[in-house]
């Protein structure tokens, strides 16, 4: 425990140093705006990573389809809005459809791959992501669209900076979801069963854990998180299905920062990736390598935390 706390402290210190170097000599008003934007997008990376971790801990599946599912959900919300549906209904429809798609895969496909290697299961979700992306591209032609929430027009002042309520919702939502899922896994019977499945699926089944029921719940939770994340990505980043689909990559990087286990570390990892990505834009020299930030941060964290430990994706013997 002490070693983990030392690692977290070292990571936070290193990130603070990197942030300090990136903002050095820049106007505070400018760096503040980029910092706020980075925290908001980083919170979305954290949310996506949390959905990945919850599902991985319960099923052993590294899900690449979360971005595609969220993209279809936000496109549906946009379309229903164009047809004049009430906005709350369109948001609920997006989350329900995302959860339904995730749940359908979790019940119809995932159980048939339960005994395959982790790589096979991950590749299968990538195929599912491409199918969902293909359906989305078929239903909506590539065009310039804008998805916005009413909270975009509302703002508060924090330390002299104008922060939209949407960004506050994303940040506070990420913290609330991390806390809620942590409490659920720690203090509920189903949460205990999820943790048992993560440790040993075969033994858990022998002890009477309802494997299919628990895994179905995990897929549904991952779908709800993907739907909410897709809505926020569509608003804060860009309403483009392909872009939203592949934003799953920094979410995976955030999950790897938490070794696909610690929700708190996933939150820290996602926030740091978002902030550094945003601040790299301020540098004329480094802004071209901005897309590499998630991979570099995840690789460094993984190498550091892998010291004297078993490989992250090592199969159980």
N, C-alpha and C positions, 0 to 999 in steps of 0.2 A: 504493500500500500504506500509506504514511504517512497519507494522507488518510483511509483507511478506519479505521485505528487511532485517529485523532483523533476520528472520528465515534463509534466504539464507546465511547471514553473519555467523550465528552460525553454519550452516551446513558446510560451507567452512572451518571455523576454526577447527571444529571437525575432518574433513577429513585430514586437514593439520597435526593435532596432531597425528592421526593414522598413516599417512604416515611417519611422523618423527620417531615414535616409531619403525616402521617396518624397517627403513633404518639405525637406530642407530647402530653405530659400524661397518657397512658394508663398503667395499671399494666403493668409488664414481664411479669408472669405471663400477663396476658390477651393482650397484643400478641404474645407469643411463640407462643401457641397458634394465633392467626390467621396468623402468619407461616409456621409449619410447614405449616398446612393450605394456604395459598396456594402455597407452593413445590411441594407434592405435586400440586395441581390444575394448577399452571403447567407442571409436568413433563409432564402428560398433554397439555396444549395443545401443548407442544413436540413430543411424539411424533406427535400428529396432523399438525402442521405439517411434520415431517420426512417423513412418508409422502406428503404433498402435493408437497413439493419434489422428492423422488426421482422420483415419477411425472411431474411437470411437466418436469423436466430431460431425461427420457428420451423422453417422448411428446408434450410440448406440451399436455397435458390438465390443466386445473385441476379436480380431482375433488371434487365435492360429495357423493359417495355414501359416503365413508368412515365417517361417523357412523352412517348407516343400516345399513351392513354390520356394523359393530361392535355395534350395538344388537341385530340379529338373532342374532349370535353369543352375546352374553351372555344373551339370553333363552333360547336353546337350552341353554346351560350350566345356567341355573337350572332349566329343566324336567327335564333329565336328572338333576340333583341331587335333585329331588322324586321321581323314579322310583327313587332309590336307587343310581344309578351312582356309582362311585368318583370323588372330586373331581378328581384329576389327569386322568382320562379326559374329564370334562366340560369342563375348561379346554382340553384339546387339541382336542376336538370343536368348540368355539367358534372357535378360531383357524383350524382347517382349513376350516370352513364359510365363515368370512369370506374366507379366501384363495381358496376355490373360487368364491365369488360374484364377487369382484374379477377373478379369472382368466377366468371365463366372459365377463364384460363386455369384458375386454381382448382376448379372442380372437374373439368373435362380433360385437361392435358397434363397438368402437373403431377397428379397421382400416378399416371402411367410412366413417368420418368423418375419416380421417387428413388429407385435403386440404381440409377445411372450415375456416372461420375459428375462432380460439380461443374466441370467444363461443359459437358453435354447439356446439363440443365440450363446453364447460363446462355449457351448458344441457342437453345430452343426459345428462350424469352426474346433473344435478338430477332429471331425469325418472326415471332409474334409481333414485335415492334414494327418490323417492316410491313407486315400485313396490315396492321392498324394504320400506319402511315400511308400505305397505298390506298386504303379505303377513304382516308381523309382527303388525299389528293384527288381521288375520283369524284368525291362529293363537292369539293370546293376547288375551283380553278385558282391557280397562282395569281394573286392580285394584291394590291396594297390595301390593307384594312387596318382599322384601329379599334381596339377594345379598351374601354375605359370604365372605371367605377366611379360612383358618385363621390367617394371619399377622396378622389384626386383633387377635387376643388376645395376641399377642406384642409386647413393646415394649422399647425401650432408653431410657436417660436421656441426653440431650444438653443440656449447659448448664442443667441443672435442669429440662428439659422432657421429658415423656413422649412419645416418638415411636414410633408403631406400626411394625412391620416392613414392613407393606404400603406405608406412605408411603416408607420407605427404599428398598424395591424399586423403586417408581416413579421416584424421583429418580435412584438409581444406574443403573436400567435406561435412563432417558433419556440419561444421560451415556454409558453403554456403547454404546447404539445409535448415537448421533451419532458416536462415535469409530470404531465398526465400519464404518458406512456410508461415512464419510469415507475410511478406509483402503481399503475395497473400491473406491470410485470412483477413488482415486488410484493404486492399485498392482496392480489386476487388469486383465486384457484386456477382460472384459465391462464393467468400470467405465469404462475408456477409451472403449469403444464407446458407452456411455450418454452420456458427456460429448460425444462427437462428434455424436451425434444431437441433443443440445441445441443445439449450435452451428449445424449445417446438416444437416437431414435428407436433402435431395436429394443433396448431395455425399457424405454418408456411405454412402448406398445405392449410388452409383456406384463408391465405393471398395471395395465388397464387404462392408460391415457387414450382418450378418443382422438387418435391422430388426425383423421380426416376432418373432424369438427374443428379442432384447434387450427389446423392449416387453413381451412376455409375462412375462419375468422381473421387469420393473419393476412390472407390475400385481400379480404374486404377492407381491412384497415389500411393496407398499402394502397388500395384503389382510391379510398377517400382522401388520403394524403396527396396522391398524385393528382386528383381532380382539383383540390384546393390550390396546390402548387401550380398547376397549369393555368388556372384563372389568374393568379398573381403574376406569373411569367408573361402571360399575354398582355397584361396591363403595364408592367414595369419594364419589360424588355422589348418584346416585339410580337405582334400577332402573326406569326409565320410558323406553320406546323413543323417544317423541317428543322428550324432553329430550336423550337421548343423540344422537339424529340431528342435532339442531340445535346441539349443542356443536361441530359442525364449523366453526361461524362463528368462535369465538375461535381455533380451530386455523388457519383461513385468515388471521386477523389476525397470528398468530405467523409464518406463512409469508411474509406480506407484509413483516414486519419484516426478514426475511432476503432480501427482493427475489426470492423464489422461487429462490434460488441458494445462499446461504451457510447451511450446516447449523448452524454455530456461532452465527450471528446469530438463526436460528430458535429455538435453545435459549434464548438470552438473552431474546428477545422473548416466548416462551411463559412463561418463569419470571416476568418482570416483570408480564405481564398477570395471571397467577394471583395474585401477591402483592398487587398493587394492588386487584384485585377483592375479595380477602379482607379487606384492611385498610379498604376503603371501608365495610364493614359496621359498623365501629366508630363511624362518624360518623352521628349522627341526621339530619344535613342532607344528606349525600352518599350515603347507602346506597340511596336511591331511584334514583340514576343509575348504580348498579353495573353493570347490563347494558351500558352505553355504553362502559365502560372499554376493551374490545378495539378498538372502532372508533376511538376517540379516539387511543389509543396508536399503532395502525397508521397512521392518517392523518397524524399528526405525524411519525412515522418516515419514511413514504413521501415526504412533502413535503420533509423535510430531506435525505434521501438522493437525491432526484430532481434536485438542483441540477446544472445543466449536463450532464445525462445523458439518454439516450434514454428514451422512455416505457417503463414496465414491460411493457405488453402490446402494444407496437408490433409489427406483422407484419413479417417479413423480406421485403425486396424482392428 
